[in-house]
């Protein structure tokens, strides 16, 4: 991670609002459910930013809007200054569950997006092997998902997202289903991979410690509807110790206390 946040904006989120039409039962009249309101922030090149907030604040909805999987009602999303409204190779997505194709090997799963874009077999195989080495799975390239642990499968999902060389990596609670030990290992690995690839990352999490450990900045969302309450700068340097060691740092505790205060004191707005 960079010691100072760079100035070039990679991702611009401006005045994003979203309302869903919901029905309690078939035939009932639809009611409007505001999910996001007037969301504004920029993310800079090589920066890692976390989105955090209570359940129902619209974190995943916002991430899917940025990816182009959900259409927003108002506002604009821009990547490198260009407005985007649909999925594209400039954004890679890592889901909460790896969602690997079970009939394809680790290498073939990483190759999948490249195959869809018409890259030659030899070239995409070489890129897949390089990325599997980056995530520490070079010796598992020809294994199938059922032969791999949950943590290994999530590493493959990360390699698959990196394969298309996106400008921005969007990660939706990718470690939440893992046990605590594996989660901390992958958090450290993500820092290493980000330092090597210099990717800009927007990371959704509900874990306060994870957000502080991984991020340059943390965007705290309020709920009902989701809105930006505060953007917190994380002051720690690039080379970070293990998360258990950082938890005792007074600055870490102060940031954690501030985030918790913001989340806890989130009244609904109309």
N, C-alpha and C positions, 0 to 999 in steps of 0.2 A: 504494500500500500504506500501511497505517496505521503510524505511528511506534511505537505501543504496542498490544499485543494487547488487544482489547476483552474484556469479561467474560462476555457472554451466550453460552451454549453453543448452537451451531447443530446440530452433529452429535455424538452420543454413541455411542461404541462400547464395549460392556461385556461382558467375559468371552466373546468370540466364539471358538468352536472349530469346526473343520471337518475331517472325515476322509473320504477317498474310498475306495470299494471298487474295486479294479483287478484285471484278469485279464491275464496275460502272453500268453495265447492262448485262442481259443474253446474252451470246455469245461473249462479249468483252474479250480480253485477260486479264489474271490475272496480277495484279501488286503487288509488295511486299510492305508491310507497316510495318516497324520496330516499335514495340510497347515498348519493354524493351531491354536494353542493359547492360550487365555486372553488374547486381545487386548483391551487397555483403553486408550482415550485419548478426549479431548474436543477438538473443534475449535470455535473461537470465531467469532462474527460478524465478517465482513470479513477473516478471516485466510486466508493461504495456507500450507498445510502440505504438505510432500512426504513421500512414502513411498519409502524406498530400502533396498536390501539385495541380497545376491547372488541369482543366478538360482535359482529354486526355493524362495524364502522365502515365497511366497504373496501377493505384492503385488497382482497382477491378480485372483486369487481373492478377496481381501479387498475390493477395489474393486467387484467384481461382486456380492458379498454385500451391500454397502452399497446398491448400485443396486437390489437385489432380483432379480437375474438368476440367482443361485445361493442355495439355501436353506442356512443354517448349521445346525449340529447343536446348538449351545448358545449362550446369550448373547442380547443384545438390541442392536438398532440403533434410535436415536431421532433424529428431526429436529424441532428446536424443541420438544423435550420429549415428542413423540408417537412411540410405537413404530411402526416400519414393517417390513413383511415382504414387500413386493412393489414392483414399479416404480411410480413416481408422478411427477407434475409438479413435486414439490418437489426432485427430483434430475435434473439434466441430465448427459448422458454424452458425452464426446468420446473417440472410439476412436483406437487407434494408426494405423489407416488411415481416411481420410475416409468411405468407404462411401457415396458420393453416388449418387443415382439417375441413371443416365446419360441418361435420356430427359427429364429435367427441367432447366430452367435453374437458375442459381445462386439466383435469387429463389424459384423454385418449390421448390427443395430446402430453403431456409430456412423456407418456409411449411408444409412437410410436417406437422410436429407440430401446428401450429395448425389445419391442415385436419382432421386426425384428431379434434381436440377441438371441431370444429364452428364455428370462428370464421368470420365473414362474409368473403367474398373481398376486398372493398375494405380491410377492417381488417387482414387478415393480410398483404396486399401492402404496405400502408403500414409495418407493423412490420418486414417483411423488408427493405424498402429502408433503413429507419433502421439496422438491425443490419448490413447490408452496408456502409453508410457508416462505422459504428463500427469494422469490421475492415478498412477501407480498400479496399473493392471495389464502391463505389457505381457505378462505370463498367462493371462486369462483370456487372450484374444479369441480363441477358438472354443471357449466354453459357452454353454447356453445359460439363460437367466436362472433356470431352476437349480443350476449347479453353483450359484453364487449367493452370497449373503445379501441382506437388504442394503447394507452400506456399500457393497461392491456394485450392486445394481444402480444405486443412486449416483455413484461415480461414472457409470456408463451413461446415465442420463445427462450428466454434466458434460461429458466428452461429446455426446451427440449434439448438444446445444452449441458447443464451441466449434463443431466441425464446419458449420457454414460461415464461420468467422464473422459473427454479428458485431455491430457497433455497440450494442447494449445487450447485457444478459439480464433477463428477468427471472427471478427465482421465487417461487410461491411455497414458502414453508418447507423447503426440500429436506430438512433433517428432522421434522417433527415426529415422524413415525418410527424413528430409530431409538435404540436404547441410549442411555446417558453417556456411556463410555464411547460408543461409536460416534455419537453426535459430536462430542468434543474433539475427537480425532478428525472428523470431516470439517469442522469449523477451522481447525488449524491448517488443514490441507487446502481449504478454500483461500485462506490468506496467502499461502504459498503459490497457488495457481494464479491468483489475481496479480501477485507481484511479478510473475513470469509473463503473463499474457497482457497485462495492463488493461484489462477489460473494465468498462464501466458497468456497474452492477446496481440494480434495484432489487432489494431483498425484502420480501414480506415475512414477518415472523410475529409470533405472540409472546416470544421469550425475551424478556428485558435484557438479561445477561448476554444472550446471543447478539442482540442488536448492538449493544455497547461494544462488545468484543470485535465485531466484524466491521464496524462502520466508521466513515469519516463524519457523517451526519446522520441524525435520526429524525424522521418526520413523524410526529405524533398526531394521529387522527382522532377527532372526537366522533361521536356516533349520533345517528338518528336526526338528521342525515350526516354522513361522513363529511368532515371538513378539517382543514389543517388548523390544529390548535397551536402548535409551536414546532420550530425546527431547531434541534439541539446539535451543536458542534461537539464532537468527541475529541479531546485534546491529546490522546495518546499517540506516540510515535509509530513508525512503520513496524519496527521489530518489537513484537509484543510477546510477553511470556505466556505460559499456559493460562487458560481461563481461570482455573482454581486459584492461581497465584494473584491474578488481577482483582479478584473479588474483594480482597482486603484493602485495596488502594482507596484512600479517602475520596479521591476524585471520581473513581468508579462508583462508589457508594452514593456520592452526591448526585451524579447523573441518574442513577437508578431511582433514587428517592424522588427526583424531579419528574421523571417519566411516570412513576407510579402515582404521584400526586395529580398529574394531568389526566391520567386515565380514570382514576377514582372519582375525580371531580368533573365529570362530563355530563352536564344536564342535557336532556333532549332539547332541540331547538325546532321551531316551526318554520 
